[in-house]
Amino acid sequence: MTDRRLAWLLLAPALLVLGGLTVYPALWVLWLSLQYRIPVFSIARWAGLEHYAFLAVDTRFWNAAGVTGAFTLVSVALECALGLGVALALRGQRHWRRAALALLLLAWALPSVVTAKLFEWLYHPSGGLVNFLLGGLAINWLGDPALALPALIAADVWRTTPFVALLCYARLLTIPPELYEAGQVDGAAGWPAFARITWPLVRPILLVALLFRTLDALRAFDLMFVLTGGGPAGSTETLTVYAYRALFQTLQVGFGSAIGVVVFVLVMLVAVGYLRLINRQERTA
């Protein structure tokens, strides 16, 4: 019992700091979401669940939810597939491996805003490199509602694939070569070796990468805000962009807080689902 009390005593400062930085702001946002708050007009009155009832029938909210879901599913799937492929290629590379790793880290090291401005120039209708490589076509990648979201996904995949690749590559380096040698003796080479040796060992790390990338994609804001601002015609407006507009452009503090609470609940549900899946994988391993 003495050791337990000492442990709680030592943890108390960290718990107090975490509580002040996370729990209190979260409870305050929840409290704001239950009110009408428009500071510029000095409006502050109780709303209850009216904001949430409005979100349930708000077409803009559901459009933003659909954009968020599509962005998350496609970008995370591509990042995991490409990241694993890049990691396998790096492991098989015999020369210039360090240079390849340095170039791979370059995309991940760039701030999101810098990446967004880079792709803004790449996608420029008249002077961008993308249209130049396509034969000088004048495609308005960020101004066409049908192309804006795929263009955003491509930029996000370029920026965050190195994160998945490095995690998978680190795991691949820890796989003993003896396993592949034994597999070759049993006739497991090439694809059978990947299916029976590589995939089972790299899958737990890939699930962890999948967890982090899904949570990041659900909360993505800076890339679409800088590149498109949520347009054109709401085709790239995610839930976080919608919340930002409500909070800081129209100053509807209560309504914007309600959107933030919905995003928080969504992220927590996804996190709990992934953690249960990871625990299940560990128990069956």
N, C-alpha and C positions, 0 to 999 in steps of 0.2 A: 504493500500500500504506500509506503514511503517513496519507493522508486516511482510509482505512478504519479504521486503528488509532485515530486521533483520534475518529472517529465512535463506535466501540465504547466508548472511554474516557468520552466524554460521556454515552453511554446507560447506562453501568454503574450509576450511582446509582438511576436510575428502574427499571432491570431488577431490581436487588436489592430495592427496595421492593415492586415488583409480585410478585416471587417469594415474598417473605415474607408478603404479604397474600393471595395466591391459590394459588400452587403448593404451599407447605407445608401450609396447611389442607386443601387437596384431597387431598393424599397422606395426611395424618393421618386424615381421614374414611374413606378407602379402607382404611387399616390397621385402624381400629376396626371396620369392617364385616366383617372376617375374624375377629372375636373375640366371645366372650360377655362383655359388660361390663354388670354391674348394680351400680353403686357402693354403693347402700344396703345390699346384702347382701355386699359385698366379693367379688363374683364377677368373676374376670378370667381367662379361659382361651381357648385357641385354638379357633376354630370352622371355619376354612377357608371353604368355599363353602356351608355349611349354611344360612345365612340366605337366600342367593339361591335355593337349592333349595326352601326353604320358601315363598318369595315366588312361585315358579312354580306352586304348587298352592294358594296362599292365596286363598280366595274374597273376603276383605275387600280384599286388594290389587288384585285384578282389578276389583272393584266401584269402588274408588277410581280406578283407571286409566280405567275407562269414564266415570265422572263427569268426570274431568279432560279426557278427549277430547271429550265432548259439550259441556262448558262452553267449551272452547277453540274448537271448530269453529263453534258457533252464535254466540258472542259476537263473535269476530273477524270473521266474515262480516257480521254486522249492523253492526258498527262501521265496516268499510270501505265498505259500501254507503251507510250513512247519512252517514258522513264526507264521501264524495265528493259526495253530494247537497247537503249543507249548504255545502260549498265552492263548488259551482256556483251555489247561491242567493245566497251572499255576493258572488260576482263580479258577478252581475246586479243587485245591490241598489244603488240610486242615493242613498238617503238613510239616515242613521242607521247607517252601516256600522260606525263605531267603537264605537257603543253595542252593536251586535250582537256584535262581536268581544269586547267586555268581558264581556257575558253568557255568551258561549261559553266564555271562559276561566275563568269562575267555577266551573263543574263540574270542570274539570281541576285548578284550584288547590286545591280542597278536599282535605285528607288523606283517605286511604281509610277510616280509622276514623270520621271525621266523616260521610263519605258513608254508611257502614254504619249509623250511629245515625240518620241522617236517614231512610233507607229503613225502618228498624225502626219508626219512628213512622208513616211513610206506610202501611206494611203492617199496622198494628195492627188486629186483628179488629173492635174495637168503636169506636175513636176515630180510625182512620186515614183519611187523605184519599182513598186509592184506593177503599176500600169506600164512602165517602160519595159519590164521583162515580159509583159503580155503583148508586146508589139505596139505599144503606143496607144492602147485603148484609153478612152476617157471615162473610166468607171468611177462613179462617186460612191466609194465604199462606205463612208460614214454618213452619207446623206440619203442613201436608199434604205427604206425600212426593211427590205428583204435581205440586204447585205450587211447592215450595221452590226447585228448581233453576231453573225459568223466572223466578222472582222474583229470584234472584241474578243471572241473566244480564241481566235488565232493568236492575238497579242498576249492573252493570259497564258495560253499553252506555251508560247515561246519563253515567257518569263519564269514560269514555275515548274516546267519539266525538269530542270536541273536539280531541284529539291528532291523529287522522287528518284531521279537517277542516282544521286549521291547516296541516298539511304539504301537503295537496292545494291549499289556497287559495294558499299561497305559490308553488307551482308554476304555478298558473293565472295569477297576476299576471305571470309572466315570459314568457308566450306572446305574441308580437307580434300586435297587432291586424291587421297586414297579411295574416297568414295567413288570417284569417276573411274579410277583404275579398276576397282572391283566391279563396277558396272560394265566396263568393257569386257572383262573376263566373262561376265554373264550375258554378253551380247547387247547390253544397253548402251548405245552410242547415238549421238545426234539427238533427234527428237525424243526417243525413249529415255535418254539420260536426263533431258530437261524435265520431262513429265514425272519421272520417278525420283529424281534426286534434287534438281535445282528448284523446281516449283514448290514442292512441300516445304523446303527450307527457307525460301525467300518469301513465301506467302504471308507469314506473320508480320514481317517488316512492311510488306506492301499494304497490309491492312492498316497499319499505323499511319503510313503515308496517306492512305485513302482517307482516314479520319481527319488528319490535319488539313488536307487540301479541301475536303468537303466543307469543313467549318469555315475555312477562309473564303471559299467561293460563295457560301451563303451570305457572308458579311461583306462581300466585295463592294467597294464604293469608288475608290480613287480612279481606277482605270476607266470605267464608264463615265464618270463625272467629267474627267479631263477630256476624253476623246469625243463624247457625244452629248454629255449633259443629260442623258436619259432619252434623247431623241434619236432619230426623227419619229414623230407621232407616237412617242412612248414605247418604241420597239426595243429600247435598251434600258428602260427605267426599271431598276430593281427595287426591292423593298427598302434597301438602305437609302437609295436616291430619293424615293418617295418620302421617307421619313425626314431626310435632310430638307427637302423642299417645304414640308409642313412646318418643321421646327424653325428654320433659319430664314426662309424666304417669305412665307406667309405668317410666321410667328404664331402659329397655332400650337402652343406648347403642349396642351393636353392631348390634342389629336396626334401630334407627332410622337409623343411619348407612348401612346397606345400602339402605334406601328412598331416602335422600338421594343415594346413588351412582346409583341407577336413574334418579332425576329428572334428575341432572346429565347422564347419558349420553343420555337422551331429549332434553333441551334442546340438547345439542351436535349430535345427529343432525339435529334440525329446523333448527338454525342452518346447518349445512353444506349441507343440501338447499336452503334458501332462497338461500344465497350462490351456489351453483352455478346456480340458476335466474336470479338477477340477472346473473351473468356471461354466461350464455347470451343473455339479453335484450340486454346491451350489445354482444355480438359480432354479433348479427343486426340491430342497429339501424342 
